[in-house]
Amino acid sequence: MKVVVGKPHMRGPVSLESHSTSGVGIAVLLSGSVKGRVKIYFTKSVALSLAGSLSGTTHESVDESTQDALREVANMIVGSAKREFPGGLTKISPPKVVSNGQDDWTNERNILVVPLQCMAGAMQIEVKIQSVEAKPAVEVPKFQPGVDASQVNDLVERLLKAS
């Protein structure tokens, strides 16, 4: 599945309506040397397409089997990304399905949003880094409004290729 990375940007608080209620979100917590959260939102069409690609079957609804596949996709993406974090001691939680009613960071600011588009539809990765405890072995890019998006695009493309 070919994925096109949109322009990453920082966002502040949003309303719950900003994420489609017909889609599904997967949340992963980061702990250890980097603390934070990653959420990946899939439209229903992308969720069904990804689940079908992983299982080799057709998925008609976002059921438990589809959610299992999406948790695996999130695990692959975030697991690959954590290799880029400093210190090498970042752990990730088991991915969990979240709905709009469970979204606990709609009022937070400074969330990196990476929009993605594929043939099946849209998805979005949101990253909130709360703290970095280890001294970075390499320079960690600082993502701020107006940052050159090519850095973020390169990182996301590497993560998607790795998964």
Secondary structure as GFF3:
##gff-version 3
##sequence-region A 1 163
A	DSSP	beta_strand	3	5	.	.	.	ID=ss1
A	DSSP	beta_strand	9	11	.	.	.	ID=ss2
A	DSSP	three_ten_helix	16	18	.	.	.	ID=ss3
A	DSSP	beta_strand	24	31	.	.	.	ID=ss4
A	DSSP	beta_strand	34	42	.	.	.	ID=ss5
A	DSSP	alpha_helix	44	55	.	.	.	ID=ss6
A	DSSP	alpha_helix	64	81	.	.	.	ID=ss7
A	DSSP	three_ten_helix	82	84	.	.	.	ID=ss8
A	DSSP	three_ten_helix	86	88	.	.	.	ID=ss9
A	DSSP	beta_strand	91	92	.	.	.	ID=ss10
A	DSSP	beta_strand	96	98	.	.	.	ID=ss11
A	DSSP	three_ten_helix	100	102	.	.	.	ID=ss12
A	DSSP	beta_strand	111	118	.	.	.	ID=ss13
A	DSSP	beta_strand	121	132	.	.	.	ID=ss14
A	DSSP	alpha_helix	149	162	.	.	.	ID=ss15
###
